[in-house]
Amino acid sequence: MVSSEADQYSGIIRLLLHFGWHWVGLFAVDDDTGEHFLQLLESLFAQNGICSAFTQGIPKKSFWHSEHEMNIFALNIYQHFTNSKARTFILYGETMTIIWLSAVVVLVVPEGMELASLGKVWIVTAQIDFAVASLQKGLDFRLFQGAISFTIHSVELPGFQQFLQIVKPYWTEGDSFLKDFWEQVFDCSFSDHQESARVYETCTGEEMLESLPGQLFEMSMTGHSYGIYNAVYAVAHALHAMYSSSFGHREIVGGKEIQHLQPWQLHPFLQGISFNNSVGETVSFNEKREMGAGFDVVNLVTFPNKSFFKMKVGMVDPTALKGQEFVIEDDTILWHRDFNQVLPVSLCSDSCQPGYQKKKKEQEKFCCYDCARCPAGKMSNQKDMDDCIKCPEDQYPSSDQDQCLHKAITFLSYGELLGISLASLAVLFTIITALVLGTFIKHKHTPIVRANNRDITYILLVSLLLCFLSSLLFLGQPRKVTCFLRQSAFSTIFSLAVSCVLAKTITVVVAFMATRPGSSTRKWVGKRLTNSIILSCSLIQAGICVVWLATSPPFPDFDTWSLTEEIILECNEGSFLMFYIVLGYMGLLSLISLTVAFLARKLPDTFNEAKFITFSMLVFCSVWLSFVPTYLSTKGKYMVAVEVFSILASSAGLLACIFFPKCYIIVLRPELNRRKQLNRKNN
């Protein structure tokens, strides 16, 4: 008629987890049942992240062999009260177990210290009955104030209170139990001996059970009584089912009474019964021949006069719907007075707050740990997390590492200061280049413009103008078109510009060599050589770009890992190998131009461009040599800014070093822009 102990163990675990008690002391009777209880509970503890702070056996005996033996046991018990961090104790045993424990603790409590000051939360199993234990005169239960006890499920039956109010000791003749019980609880005697009458008052038999304090007699229906009540009705229903069967019918028809009925013959009928008792609860047995009614969870409320009251605060019901098997009303529980109605904490270590993770202590149980800050890039948003976790790709940990925040999407836009500055420089240099080109076109017949191939000069200026404009493709939100065009357009235009510089330099060298008597290089002087250099060098770069765009073209992409707090909206280059091949080819052209210009820098001629080209290519190569490490060491929109600045700086270097000196002569020193100056020797 009583639920399986497994349901009680499940209720204990749910209770501990509900209140967050993970560091628990265990007291159990020192016998086979207590050992089985400890083994089973330790297994359940390990599965649910709970640890036992200690296990203490309580001897199952009625006397001690020596006072020394009892004192040692008492000191061990008291040590658990004073030294353990556990604020929650589980007590398993029989009624004598709690009597022994209460008596032993009293022996070692220091003089002047109240028993009630040993504030703990006691979880008591259903095998222990406080009411029976209270029959021991003078037993103080204030040690167990606020205890949570599992009891056999019961419901108050209609008419039961009225029945107890009229119970009399002489109702059952020949049964001395009620008479002895009456004498014990009312401190009276039915004996007529004069000696006994001096010690006890005479029992009249008219005493009322409801006048007894609760610790001596409970007027409410206990779990055991409720089980017996249901058992009687279950047997009655089983007998009725048997009598109603064909076998029982033949016996009745034959006029014979079933006097030789064996108890086991009721088993098939008991297994199949199902009825509602007087309070509407269904009584039936499961496949394990158990009632499975569960357990009530009661709170022990004690009073200064050593009386107590048991208040139901929850229930363990294995037959309930999923998630409702364990119910407890936190607000109705009265804790031990030491806790001041604040939920007791029973932990080996303080809780790790969000932003921290557990760090196990060496050679200690897993419930004992230190709290360590979450590693960089991780967070914990709950207490007592074993490990910190990474945020999703589009989020990052807060400064306290206790939550994930959404990353901001960034790119080098026209609306911010850096974007405005770079765009303004690009437009300014474009205007300056256009003015220089206009100046050269206006003075196209002057010697300084016609020197070193006028057509190449125009092509170079146009390519520089396009270089400045190409930098604008890198600004703003990356889109399919801009990502597709910007690198290929920039590299092709720059290769064209460097090819023009190389062609101008080679033109200077070839022209000088052609002035020597009998030189065979005169046939190379002309547009054929310069056009071949410009077309071949530019087409090679264009071919590389076509292969790049055909195989793995750049595309808009989100970079979620480079920066902690930002998502970078960027152009994925598609193939970084092709990107560096393009840069490498452009660098090769620049080095060739620098080398040729450096060798030709001292050729005699007033308008010799080689010296200016040398300076311009030094600036150009310096910019792009510093670009690679700077580009690789920056993140996000600043990578784009570095590339845009390199485009503007290198283009401006070519413009300034090659064309500003000529513009100075054309605009400010026109007297130097004459043919006789071209033929003048350096001396």
N, C-alpha and C positions, 0 to 999 in steps of 0.2 A: 504493500500500500504506500510505501515511501519511494520517492523518486531515486534514481540512481545517483551514487556519489559523484559520478562523472559530471552530472548537471551542476552539482554544488561546486566542484572544482572550476568548471567553466564560469560560474557566477563569480567566484573569487577573482579569477583572472580579469574578467570584465570590470569588476569593481576597482581593482588596482589600476587598470588602464584608464578607466573613466576619471579617476582623481589624479592620475599621473604619479602614482607611488611606485617607484622602480627600485627602491632599496628597502627590503622588508626582512624583519626578523621572524624566525619560525620556532615555535614551541610545539612539541608533540609528545604524546605519551610514549614512554620508553618500552615499546613492545613491537610485535610484528606489524600490527595495524598502523602504528605511528611511523615505522620505517617505510612501509609501503606508501603512506601519505607523503612523506618527505621525498621519496624517489619520484613519485608521480608529479608532485608539484614542482620539483627542480626541473624536470623535463619540460613542463608547461612554461616555467619561467624563461628557460632558454629560448623557447619558440616565440616568446612575446617581448623580449628585451627587458626582462625583469631579473634582478639578482637577489639572492638571499644574503643578508648581512651576516647572519649566523644561524646555526641550527642548535637548539638546546632540547635535550630529552628530559622529560619529567618522570621520575621513577613511579612505577605502578605498584606501590606497597603501602601498607598501613602503619608501618613503624620504621625507625632508623636503627641501625645497629649501634651507632654511637652518636653522641652530640657533635663530635668533631666532623663526622661525615656529613651531618645535616648542615653544619656551618659552612663547610666548603661549597656544598651545593647552593646554599643561600647566597654566598658571596658571588658565585658565578652568575646567578640570576640577576643580582643587583648590578653587576658590572655591565650587563647589557642595557640596563636602564640609564646608566650614567655616561658610558663611553661610546656607545654606538650612535652613528648619525641617523640610524633608522628611527623614524617616528611612528612606524606602523608595524604591529606585531600580529601574526596569525597564530591562533591557538587551536590545536587539534587534540582531542582526547575524549575522556568521559567526564561525568560530573565530578568525580573525585579529583580529576586533574586540576580543575579550577579551584577546588578547595585547598589542595596542596599548594598550588602556586600562590594563592592569596595568603595562606598562613606563613609560607616561607618568606615572602617579601616583607611581611610585618616584622619578622625577626631582625632584619638587617637595615631597616629604615633608621637613619640617625635620630637620636633623641631630639625632640622639638620639631622634627620635620613631618609634615602631614603626609599621609599615604596618598591623598588626592593630588599632591603636587607632582607626582611622577606621571606627567602628562604624556600619554601615548594613545594611538588609535588601535584598538583591539578589534580584530576580525575573528569571530568565534564561529566554529562549525556547528552544525545542527545536532551533533552527538552530545553537546553540553547543554544542560538545562539549568538556567539560573534559578528557577523556582525551586527545584529539588535541592540545589546547593544552599539556598537560603535557609533551609531547615536547620543548618548548623548554627547554633546560637552564637550571636556576637560576630558573625562573619561580615566584614566591611567590604562592600562592593564599589566604594568610591574609586578604587584603583581602576575599575572598568567603566568609569563614567564616559558616556559617549560611544561605547563600544557598538560595533555593527555586527549583528548576529544573524546567521542563516538558520531559519527554523522551517520545520515541515509546514507546507502550505495548509492554511485553515481558513474557514469562513464562519462567521457567527450564524448559528442556526436559530431559527425562530422558536421561541419557547424554552431555550436552554437556560437563560438567566432565571426565568420563573421556576424552572425545575430545581436549580441550585438553591433557590431561596427557601424551598420547602423540604430539602433533604434532612433526614433525621438519622441518628446513629443506630436506632433500634430497628430500622427497616429490614435489615438482612440478618435474620437469626442464623446462628451457626457460623457466620463469617466474621472473624474478629478484626478484619482489616479496617473497616470503617470506624469501629470502636477505638482501636489503637490510634488511628489517625486523628480522631476527635480529641483524644486526651493530649496528643502531642501539640496540636496547633492551638488548642484553647487553654493549655497549661492547667488541666483539671484531671480528676480521676473518678472513674465509676466504682472504685473499690470502696467497700464499707469499713475497711480497717481504720482504727482510730489513728494509727501512726501515719498512714498515708494521707489521711485527711488533714493532718497538721502541715504536711508539706504542700499539698495541692488543694485547691478548692474542689468541691464535689461537682461533677458534671451533671447538669440537669437534663441534657439532651435537647433543650430548647434553644441552645445557642445558634446564632445565625452565621452562616459561612460568609455572607456579604460584609460582616463586621470585621473580618480579618484583613490585615494589611496585604497589599499585593504581593510582597515577597514571600508570604506564607501560603497564600492560596489565590490563584487567578480565577476570577469569575468569568473571564472570556474563554472562548473555545480554543484550546491548544491544538497544535498540529497532530499530536498523538491521538487526542480524543476525536478529532475530525477523521483521522485515518480509521480508527476503530468503528466510528459511526458508518463510514462508507463501506467498510469491510462487512459489517453485519448485513447491510442492505444488499451488498454484492452476493453474499452467500444465499440470502433469501431469494434473490432473483434467479440465481443458479439452480436452487432447489425447485423453484416454481417451473423453470424451464425443463428440469428433469422430470417432474411430475406430469408436465404437459406433453412429454415425449411419448412415443408408442410404448416404450418399455415401462415407463411409470404408469401409463394408462392400464396396461395388463395387470400390473401389481395391484392397482386399486380395484379393478374389476374383480379380481380373484379374491378380494376381501382380505388380502394379506398386507401387513404393514412392512415398510422397508426398515427393518431393525438392524440388518447387517450391512448398511451402506458404508462403504469405505471413502475416506476423504479424497483419494485420488480420482474417484469416479466423478467428482464435481469439476475436475480440471477442464474438460472439453466445454462444459457449459459456462464456467467462469470466463474462459477465453473469449467466448462469443457474446457476452452480455454487453449492453450499452444502455444506460438509463440516465435520466436527470434526477438528481437528489432534490431535497426540499428547498435548496437555495438556487436551483437552476443550473448547477454545474454538471457537466457530463461525466459520468463514471464509466470507464472502460479500461481495458488492458491492451498494451501494445504487443508487438511480436516477441518481446523479451519477457512477457508476463509481468510487466511493471505498469503501475498506474500512471507514472509520468506527469504528476500534477505540478512538479516544480517545487520551489522553495520561496518562502517569504523572507524579505530582508527587513530586519527590525533594528531600531536604534534604542539602546539602553539608556534611560534617563534616571539618574540616581538622585537621592535627596539626603540632606544632612542626618535624618533620623535612620539612616541605613536602609531605607526602603527604596524601591525602584519601580519604574514603569517601562514597559516595552511598547514602543511606538512603531507601527509598520511604515516603512519609508520606501519600499520597492519590492520587486519580485523577479524571480528567475523562472521563466515559463518556456520550456523546450518546445512546446507545441504551438507557440505564437508565430505570427508571420515573421519573415526574415527581416532582421533589423530591430525587432521588438521583443526578442527573447530575454533581454535584460533591461529592466526599467527601474530607475531610482529618482527620487525627488530630493535634489540637493538642498533646497531651501528649508526643508522640514527637519533636517538632521541637526541635532544639538551635539556639538563637539565637546571634548574635555575642556574644562574651564581655562586651562593654561593657554589654549589657542584663541581665546577671546572671539569665538565664532568666525575666525578666519580659517580658510581651508588649510589644513595641515600639509606640510611639505615633507616628503620622505624620499630624499635623494642622496646618493653618495657624493655627488658633485653638484654645484650650482648649475642651473640651466645656462646653456650657451645661447646668447641672444642672436637674433638675426644679424648676419654679417660675419658670424663665426661658425666654426665647425669643431666637432669633437676630436680630441687628440688623446688616444688611449695612454693610460699610465702603465709603465712597465710593472709586470708581476702583480697586477691587480685585476679584479674582475672588470668586465667591459662596462659596467655601470659607473665605474670610477674613471674620470677623464679630466683633462684640462681643456680649455677653450682656446683655439688658435684662429687668428684672423684668416679669412678666405684668401687664397692666392689671387694674384692679379688676374683680372679678366673673369673671375667667377663671383658668385653671390649665393647667399642663403637667405630665404625669406621666411623661414620658420625657426622656432626654437629647437635646439638639440638635434641639428642635422648632422648625420655622420659624415657627409661630404658636401662640399659646395658644388654648385652646378653652373654650367655655362649658360649665358643668355642666348636667345635665338640670334641669328645672324643680323637681324635688323634692329637689335637692341644691345644695350651695354649696361654694366653694373653701375649703380649710383656710387657716390663718394663713400657712403657708409656700407656699401656692398650688401644691402638688404633688399634691393628690388632692381628690376630691369627697367631702363628708360629707353624710349624710342630714339634711334639715331636720327640726326638731321641730315637731309640730302643736300649735298653741296656740289658746286661746280664754279668755275671761274666765269662769273656773270658780268655783264656790262653795268649792272647796278651798284657794284661795290667799288671801293676806292681803287683797289689794285686793277680791276678790269677797266675802269674809267681811265686810269693813268696809262695803261698799255695801249688802249684804243686811241687815246689822244696822241700818244707818241707816234703810233702807226699812221694816223691821219696827217700829223705834222710833217713827218718824213716824206710821206707821199706827195704833199704839196710842194715841199722843198725840191724833191726829185723832179716834179713836173715843171717847176720854175727853172731848174738847171737845164732840163731838156728844151724848154722854150728858149732859153738863152742861147743854147748851142744851135738850135734851128735858126734863130734870128741872125746869128753871126756865122752861118755855115760856110761862108766864102772866105773867112779869115784864115790865116795860116795855122793858127793853133788848133782850130777845129778840124781843118783838113788833114793835119799831121796825124800819123798813126791810124789811118783808116777811119774816116768819118762815119761810115755805115756801122762799123762795129761799135763805135761810141753810142750811136743811137740805140742799137740793140741792147747794149749794156745798161743804158739809162732806163729803157723800157722794162727790162728784166728786174732792175732794182726797184722800180716803181711797183711792179707786180709782187716782188718779194715783200714789200711793206704791206701791200694789200692782203697777201696770203696769210699774214699773221692774224688778221681778223677772223679767219676760219676757226682759229683755236679758242676764240672767246665765245661766251654764251653757252646755252644748254646743248650738249652733244646730241646730234640727230644723225639719222642714217646717211643723209647726203653729205653733211659736213665731215663726218667720220670717214666716209668713203674717199673724199677729195683731199682733205687737208694735208696729209703727209705726202701723198704722191704729187700734189700740186706744188707744195713748198720745195720738195727735193728736186723736181724737174726744173723749176724756175731758177733755183739756186745753182744747179748744174749748168744751166744756160749762162748765168751770170759769170760763173767761174771760167766757163769755156771761153767767154768773150775776153776775160782778163788774160787767159792763157794765149788766146789768139793775138791780142794786142802786144803781149810781150814777145811772142815769137816773131811778130811783124817787125818789131824794133830790131831784133837780132838779125833777121834775114835782110832787112834794109841796110843795116850797117855793113854786113858781109858783102852785099851786092855792090857797094861803092868801091871795093877793092878792085884794082886792075886785074883783068883776066879771071874774075870770079865766076864760077859756074852756077852760083845760087841766084843769078838774076832771073832765071826762068821761073823761080818760085815766088818772086815778088808779084803780088797781085791778089785779087779777091779769091782766086781758086783755093789757095792754101788756107786762108782764114775761114772761108766758108766750110771747107772740109773739116777743119778742127772743131768749129762750133757745132756743125751737124753731127759729126761722129760722136763727140763727147756727150752731147745732149741726148742723142738717140739711145745710147747705151743705158743712160739713167732712165729714160722713158721706158725702155724695154724691161728693165728690172721692175719698174713700178707696175707695168702691165701684168707681168708674171705674178707679182704680189697680189694685185687686185683680183686676178683670175683664180688663184689658188686659195688664199685665206685673207679676204679683205677685212679691213678694220670695221668695227661695229660698236654701237652704243652698249655700255655695260655698267653694272653696279659693282663697285669694289667695297665689300662689307668688312674686310679684315685689316686693311692697311692702317686705318685710324680707329681709335677706340670709340669715340663719340659721334662719328660722322659716317655716312654712306656716300662714297664718292661716285658721282655720275660722270663717267669718263668714256673715252673712246678706247676700246680694246684693240690693240694693234693687229690682232689676228695671228700674225707670225712675227715674233720678236727677232727672229733670225733675218727675215727680209728687211725689217726696220733697220737693223745694224748694218746690213749689207748696203742699203741705200746711204746711210751716214758714212760708211767706210769708203764708198766710191767717191762721195763728195769730198771727203778728206783727202783722198788720193789726188784728185784733181787740184785741190788747194796746195798740197805739198809740191806738186810738179810746177804749178804756177809760181810758187814762192821760190823754188830753186832756180828756175829760168830767169825770173826777175832779179834775183840776187846776183846772178852771174852777169847780167846785162846792165847793172845799175850804173857802171862807170863809163859806159859808151859815150863818146863826145857828141853832145847835141843839147842845145838849150831846151828844147821841148821833149827831151828823152823821158818817156813815161815810166821807164823801168824802175827808177828810184822810188817813184810814188806808188807803183804797183807793189814793190817790195814792202813798203810800210803798210799798205792796205792788206796784203796777204798775211803779214805778221799779225795784224789786228784780227783778221778773219780766223786764222789758225788758232790764235790764243783763245778767242771766244769759244770755238767749238771743242778745243782740247779741254777747257775747263767745264764745258757743258756736260760731258759724259759723267764724271763723278758727281757733279752737282745734281744732275737729273736723277741719278740712281739713289741719291741720299735724301731726296725730298719726297713728300707724300701729297696725294690729293691734288687740289687745284694749284698748289705751288709748283708741281711738276710741269703743268701746262704753262704757268707763268715763266718758269725758267726757259722753256723752249721758245716762247714768244719773245722774251728778252734777248735770247741768243740770236734769233732771226733779225730783230731790230738792230742789235748792236753790230752784228757782222755786216749787215747791209749798210748801216750808217758808216761803218769803217771804210767800206769800199767807196761809198759816195764822197766822203770827206777827203780821203787821202788821194783819190784819183782826180776828182772834179773840182774841188774847192780851189786848189791852186790855179787851175785854168780859168775858173770863174773870176778869180781875183784879177788875173791879167786882162781878161775880156772886159770886165766892168770898170775896174779901178786903174789899170795900167795899160790902156789901149796902145800906147807908144811901143810897147814890147811885142805886140801882136803884129809883126811885120816879117816879110820874107827874109830880109837880111839877117834877122836874128836867128833864123833857122840854120843858116850857113856859117854862123860865127863859131869859132872854135872855143873850147873851154878856157884857153889861155887869154 
